[in-house]
Amino acid sequence: MPDLASPVLLISILVLGLASAVIQITMNWAQNHISATRATVIYAGEPVWAGIIGRVFADERHSALALFGAVLIIVSVVVSELRLRVRRRPPAALP
């Protein structure tokens, strides 16, 4: 367990807390200016950016199965927000 009075730990906590607050405020502000569908698609991209940042800065590696699962989750969110038009056939006339 790291020393809780470590300057590196305290600075990390402050920077991450500030970054999280700025991101959350920005996302809440943006939600007021775009449609709910677009906001959902933007939020669906959040794990992608987290994965990229984790790979670049923390050298995190994920298995192919984990990446496939992540892709399935993101695709399912995007597909659920698509508005597909369904063509309805007129009801058949009764004899």
Order of alpha helices (4+ residues) and beta strands (2+ residues): alpha-alpha-alpha-alpha
